[in-house]
């Protein structure tokens, strides 16, 4: 899934939630998503195969101004709720579960092509 598509789906999902998420909804269009899948190694010698979903390290980058707004608005519980909303938006057939979730600020405006 493209990073902009993911942010668009998260935005739609948050619009259905109560009013707390307004700041996040306003900041999402300026964000950039970075995916880093974690490789499973099911064929190690001496181990029986066991199916596991692949982990996904997900980082959201925002321009410094929007990041500061998010930093002021998001508390730890809400960050975990946002992570859960993003997990719910990622299609089950992708086979990924979010392992590590980060929100970072960048000094320059991020380009909308990174994923």
DAGI-V996749 format. One record per residue. RES is the residue in three letters. PHI is phi in whole degrees, -180 to 180 (* if undefined). PSI is psi in radians with two decimals (* if undefined). D_FIRST is the distance of its C-alpha to the first C-alpha in Angstrom with 1 decimal. Layout:
# DAGI-V996749
RES PHI PSI D_FIRST
RES PHI PSI D_FIRST
This chain:
# DAGI-V996749
UNK * 2.36 0.0
UNK -65 2.56 3.8
UNK -60 -0.72 6.4
UNK -66 -0.64 8.5
UNK -65 -0.72 6.6
UNK -61 -0.83 6.5
UNK -64 -0.63 10.1
UNK -65 -0.75 11.1
UNK -68 -0.66 10.5
UNK -64 -0.73 12.3
UNK -60 -0.78 14.9
UNK -62 -0.75 15.6
UNK -65 -0.67 16.0
UNK -72 -0.50 18.4
UNK -65 -0.48 20.3
UNK -79 -0.27 21.3
UNK -83 2.88 22.8
UNK -60 2.97 26.2
UNK -59 -0.14 27.1
UNK -59 -0.55 26.5
UNK -85 0.15 23.0
UNK -57 -0.77 24.1
UNK -63 -0.75 24.0
UNK -65 -0.75 20.5
UNK -60 -0.70 19.4
UNK -69 -0.54 21.3
UNK -85 -0.43 19.8
UNK -56 -0.71 16.0
UNK -61 -0.40 15.9
UNK -92 0.03 17.4
UNK -87 2.81 15.1
UNK -130 2.43 12.9
UNK -105 2.39 10.5
UNK -121 2.13 11.3
UNK -101 2.38 9.9
UNK -136 1.64 12.8
UNK -66 2.53 12.8
UNK -100 2.16 16.3
UNK -77 2.32 17.9
UNK -87 2.59 20.0
UNK -121 1.38 23.3
UNK -76 -0.20 24.5
UNK -107 0.61 27.3
UNK -69 2.53 29.5
UNK -65 2.33 33.1
UNK 87 -0.02 35.1
UNK -113 2.51 32.3
UNK -81 2.58 31.4
UNK -70 2.34 27.8
UNK -137 2.15 26.1
UNK -70 2.29 22.5
UNK -137 2.57 20.5
UNK -71 2.56 16.9
UNK -77 2.47 15.4
UNK -80 2.75 15.4
UNK -139 2.12 12.8
UNK -91 2.15 14.4
UNK -121 2.20 12.6
UNK -124 2.28 14.5
UNK -105 2.23 14.5
UNK -109 2.36 16.8
UNK -131 2.61 19.0
UNK -57 2.65 22.1
UNK -53 -0.70 25.2
UNK -63 -0.84 26.5
UNK -68 -0.62 23.6
UNK -62 -0.73 23.4
UNK -63 -0.69 27.1
UNK -63 -0.76 26.6
UNK -65 -0.71 24.0
UNK -61 -0.69 26.3
UNK -70 -0.56 29.2
UNK -93 -0.60 27.4
UNK -90 2.21 25.4
UNK -101 2.96 27.5
UNK -57 -0.72 26.4
UNK -62 -0.70 26.2
UNK -72 -0.55 23.9
UNK -64 -0.72 21.6
UNK -67 -0.64 21.4
UNK -66 -0.71 20.8
UNK -62 -0.72 17.9
UNK -59 -0.73 16.4
UNK -67 -0.68 17.0
UNK -62 -0.76 15.4
UNK -64 -0.71 12.1
UNK -61 -0.70 12.6
UNK -68 -0.47 13.4
UNK -79 -0.53 10.3
UNK -69 2.20 8.1
UNK -59 2.45 8.8
UNK -60 -0.60 12.0
UNK -68 -0.23 11.4
UNK -68 -0.48 9.0
UNK 81 0.19 12.3
UNK -104 2.50 11.6
UNK -123 2.48 13.9
UNK -72 2.10 14.1
UNK -91 -0.95 17.1
UNK -126 2.30 17.8
UNK -128 2.16 16.8
UNK -133 2.61 18.2
UNK -124 2.16 18.7
UNK -128 2.66 20.5
UNK -103 2.58 22.4
UNK -124 2.61 22.9
UNK -73 -0.68 26.0
UNK -95 2.78 24.7
UNK -66 2.15 22.1
UNK -70 2.54 18.7
UNK -80 2.55 17.2
UNK -88 1.06 14.0
UNK -143 -0.25 12.7
UNK -77 2.43 12.1
UNK -155 * 9.1
